[in-house]
Amino acid sequence: MSTPRAHHRNETQIVADPALPTIVIVREFDAAPERVFRAYTDPDLVVQWLGPRRLTMRIDRYDARTGGSYRYVHSEEDGTEYGFRGVFHEVRPCERIVQTFAFDGFPDGVSLETARFEDLGGRTRVTTTSLLESVEARDSMVRSGMAGGVREGHERLDELLRSGRDSDTGQRRVRGLRS
């Protein structure tokens, strides 16, 4: 499952190799690795871009360090909630993040995700590889609509990086954030 058309450098590419239980997501951003990495690890920023626009996000915990953990909830307007959680196994600033990812609605389906941040000279390429327990589990994730949410989240991250709001020094607090 991949995008068959030619792509713009800032278009999200999502590839699911038919033979492997993986999803590879590649996206370039017009910002330095330090800024993109911070947007991935600072809960005040994560809440501004992660996921589809139609959902609001509440972060219960987000300790983006080696050995830390996270839990956040996306909510529909009607109150329907989707919870996600995991553990940060390795966080190397501006290089990579290795974490688990689990959806509360499918608690036995834990994936291992590795995000790599590549410096392109003032721009950044992020390549995220998700390893799931089976091709069937991978296909179920793809069918869930994750591709649309990932693409929309990346568009929101672009907007955040362009706006410069990612440079704020934590003057806003995230609703519901507990350290």
C-alpha positions in Angstrom: 0.0 0.0 0.0 1.8 3.0 -1.2 1.2 6.3 -2.9 1.6 5.5 -6.6 1.8 9.2 -7.8 4.8 11.4 -7.9 5.2 13.3 -4.6 6.1 16.8 -3.5 9.0 16.8 -1.0 6.6 17.8 1.8 4.0 15.3 1.0 3.6 12.5 3.5 4.5 9.1 2.0 3.0 6.0 3.6 4.2 2.6 2.5 3.0 -0.8 3.8 5.1 -3.5 2.2 2.8 -6.4 1.4 5.3 -9.0 2.7 6.2 -7.3 6.0 4.2 -6.2 9.1 5.5 -2.6 8.8 4.3 0.8 8.0 6.9 3.4 6.8 6.0 7.0 6.9 8.3 9.6 5.4 7.8 13.4 5.5 10.0 16.4 5.0 9.6 19.6 6.9 10.9 23.1 6.1 12.5 23.5 9.6 15.7 22.5 11.3 15.9 19.1 13.1 15.9 20.9 16.5 12.5 22.5 15.9 10.9 19.4 14.4 12.3 17.2 17.2 11.0 19.6 19.8 7.5 19.5 18.2 7.6 15.7 18.6 8.7 15.8 22.2 7.2 18.9 23.9 3.7 18.2 25.0 2.7 21.8 24.6 3.5 21.4 20.9 2.4 17.8 20.4 -1.2 18.8 21.4 -1.2 21.4 18.7 -0.6 19.1 15.8 -0.9 15.4 16.4 -3.9 13.9 14.8 -6.9 15.0 12.7 -8.3 18.5 12.9 -11.8 17.4 13.9 -10.5 15.9 17.1 -9.4 17.7 20.3 -6.5 16.2 22.2 -5.9 15.9 25.9 -2.6 14.8 27.2 -2.6 12.8 30.5 1.2 12.4 30.5 3.9 12.9 28.0 7.4 12.3 29.4 9.5 12.1 26.2 12.8 10.8 27.6 14.4 7.4 27.6 12.3 5.3 30.0 9.4 7.8 30.0 5.8 7.1 29.0 2.8 8.8 27.5 -1.0 8.7 27.3 -3.2 11.0 25.4 -6.8 11.0 24.3 -8.4 12.3 21.1 -12.1 13.3 21.5 -14.9 13.7 18.9 -17.3 16.6 19.3 -20.0 14.1 20.5 -17.7 13.0 23.4 -16.4 9.8 21.8 -12.8 9.3 23.0 -9.8 7.4 21.6 -7.0 6.7 24.0 -3.4 6.0 23.1 -0.4 5.1 25.3 3.2 3.9 25.1 6.7 3.9 26.5 9.7 5.8 25.2 12.5 3.3 24.9 15.1 5.6 23.5 15.0 9.4 22.9 18.1 10.8 21.3 17.7 14.5 20.7 17.4 15.5 17.0 18.3 11.9 16.0 15.7 9.3 16.9 12.8 8.3 19.1 12.0 4.6 19.7 8.6 4.0 21.4 5.8 1.6 21.7 2.3 2.6 20.6 -1.0 1.1 21.7 -4.7 2.1 21.1 -7.0 1.5 24.1 -9.6 0.1 21.7 -7.2 -2.7 20.7 -5.0 -3.2 23.9 -3.2 -6.3 22.6 -2.0 -4.6 19.5 1.2 -2.9 20.5 3.5 -1.7 17.8 7.2 -0.6 18.0 7.9 2.7 16.3 11.2 4.3 15.4 11.3 7.9 14.2 14.5 9.1 12.6 15.3 12.8 12.1 17.6 13.6 9.2 19.2 17.0 8.7 18.7 18.2 5.2 20.5 21.5 5.7 17.9 23.6 7.5 15.1 21.2 6.6 14.3 17.8 8.2 13.2 14.4 6.9 11.4 12.3 9.4 11.2 8.6 8.7 8.9 6.6 11.0 8.9 2.8 10.9 6.1 1.0 12.8 6.6 -2.7 13.3 3.3 -4.6 14.1 2.9 -8.2 15.3 1.4 -9.3 11.9 0.5 -8.3 8.4 -3.2 -8.6 9.5 -2.6 -6.2 12.4 -0.8 -3.8 10.1 -3.7 -4.0 7.6 -6.2 -3.3 10.4 -4.3 -0.2 11.4 -4.3 1.0 7.8 -8.0 0.4 7.4 -8.7 2.3 10.6 -8.1 5.6 8.8 -4.6 6.2 10.3 -3.2 7.5 6.9 -5.7 10.4 6.8 -4.9 11.3 10.4 -1.2 11.1 9.9 -1.3 13.3 6.8 -3.6 15.8 8.5 -1.3 15.9 11.5 1.7 16.5 9.3 -0.1 19.4 7.6 -0.9 20.8 11.1 2.8 20.4 12.1 3.8 22.4 8.9 1.4 25.2 10.0 2.9 25.2 13.5 6.4 25.3 12.2 5.6 28.1 9.7 3.8 30.2 12.4 6.8 30.1 14.7 4.6 29.1 17.7 6.9 26.2 18.2 9.5 28.7 19.5 7.4 29.8 22.5 9.0 28.9 25.8 6.1 27.0 27.4 3.9 30.0 28.3 0.8 28.0 27.5 -0.1 25.0 29.5 -1.8 22.0 28.0 -5.4 21.3 29.3 -5.3 18.2 31.5 -1.5 17.8 31.5 -0.2 16.0 34.6 3.6 15.6 35.0 
